[in-house]
Amino acid sequence: KGGFARLGLGNYLNTLADFAYPLIKKTDTRLDFSLNHLGTFGDKTHSTTNAALAFDKYFKTFNLYAGLNAGHEYFKYYGNSFNANGGMVNMDSLAAKTPVNPSYTETHREGLSSLARSQRLNDLANDSTLQTFWRVNAYAGIRSLALTKGVQYNAEIQYKSFSAHNGIKENHFRTVGQINMDYNDNRVGLDVELNNITYSTKQADYLNFYDAYAVYTLNPYYKIETDDYNVRLGVRSSFTFVPGSVAVHPSLDVNAEWKVAPEYLSLYGGITGEQAVNTQNKIFDENRFLSPDIRVKDTSTPIDFFAGIKLKPIYNLLFDAYVDYSAIDNQYFFFNKEYDFSGFNSSTIASQYATLYSNKFDVLYSKATHLKIGMRANYNIRRVVNVELKGAYNEWNVTSEQYAWNKPKWEANLNTDVYLTHDLSISANLFYEGERYAKLGTMAMRMRPKVDINLGASYSTNSWFTAFAKINNLINNPYEMYYGYQVQGINALVGVTFSF
């Protein structure tokens, strides 16, 4: 069908809406519109709504493409705050029962202007509990088609805007260029990426870092492709430009795959590295509860070694086992933002309130190594059954911290879809993350494992109508995504899908 619409409603005022429709649908031209929304409007308010246009024009050997995305995210800082002993504290109640309005000062503030800011208790208690993010992404490019012989290329320009209503606006201009060509029966190529980023804010003390910087990356390589093996030999160099200085981040870009028995067994591995550009757009998608004046430093990984094996013992069954070891210069970790009593009117504050930990998060950095050993298994028979199992063991060695905060040692994920009949299907998802530790001042707070079981079912009455239902967090596990932020308990969602 050309169009698609889906609507869902559940307890906790959970809502779901999707819509997609091709405005132009020709053999060589497509213009697609999509709209999606996912929200909850109970105590843990969070709503995301996105709209997008995607255009493709195909020619004989290349295609032109462009798009525009706009997104709105609205949420509540619903998490708990804590006192000096790690006990939960209601900031509004504390302010109401404290006759003198004492001052609290940030204990951690990195940046160009590292002078810690002070806030009165009333202001700290009345700090905005609601936040709104706006995201805009516009892009356009030209690329060769996948089967084009000779020169292959891709050139794209992007503009990304991220703005927090109570925070900072980020403008990100990204240019990507990729070209490769035949050379002695193999291929030689060059990948280029240019990132130019600027920041602005209505509150001067929020901008605690350079308001503009750039990261340029060059990646020349030589690629050998045969029926039995593929090899890529390259180097990657990133250059970070800030006012008055340039930093260089070199790394290898080498990987290979040997198809020992092409239908059954292959081995792969490589050594690479990366200078990851940690835009606010990216980081606030990872942790929306970060304090809105934070910009996380870019992550430098000069060495990342990986190796693995893919095994397909029988038709439709695939195993993939791997090991990955990375050395990271400035790995970031989230922790609850800390405020200390400034020292006057001491008789008005009990000792347990000498330090307060906010429900907004700060960030710290450390050198670290990360060893990950994992596997993936997938069994798939189309329109009959699909089962995927992933699991991994993580070993972190953090130079300056007691733990790798918020990082689990064990993680696993099981997804399955089963078609009981042509019209009726059921699905199940189980994910697990072992115990983690959160940093609260000098205290390490143990967090319970994430264990979440979700079940779903859908039934199609005809080619254009489907009804579905989902039950999430079936065991009602009150685990936390970040310290102080519990997820919803058991919840259900029912809805309908239309094709037209």
Buried (B, 14 or more C-beta within 10 A) or exposed (E): EEEBBBBBEBEBEBBBBBBBBBEEEEEEEBBBBBBBBBBBBBEBBBBBBBBBBBBBBBEEEBBBBBBBBBBBBBBBBBBBBBBBBBEEBEBEEBBEEBEEBBBBBBBEBEBEEEEEBBBBBBEBBEBEBEBBBBBBBBBBBBBBEEEEEEEBBBBBBBBBBBBBEBBBBBBBBBBBBBBBEEEEEBBBBBBBBBBBBBBEBEEEEBBBBBEEBBBBBBBBBBBBEEEEBBBBBBBBBBBBBBEEEEEEBEBBBBBBBEBEEEEEBBBBBBBBBBBBBBBBBBBBBEBBBBBBBBBBBBBBBBBBBBBBBBBBEEEEEBBBBBBBBBBBBBBBBBBBBBBBBBEEBEEBBEEEBBBBBBBBBBBBBBBBBBBBBBBBBBBEEEEEBBBBBBBBBBEBEBEEBEBBBBBBBEBBBBBBBEBEEEEEBBBBBBBBBBEBBBBBBEBEBEBEBBBBBBBBBBBBEEEEEBEBBBBBBBEEBEBBBBBBBBBBEEBBBBBEBBBE
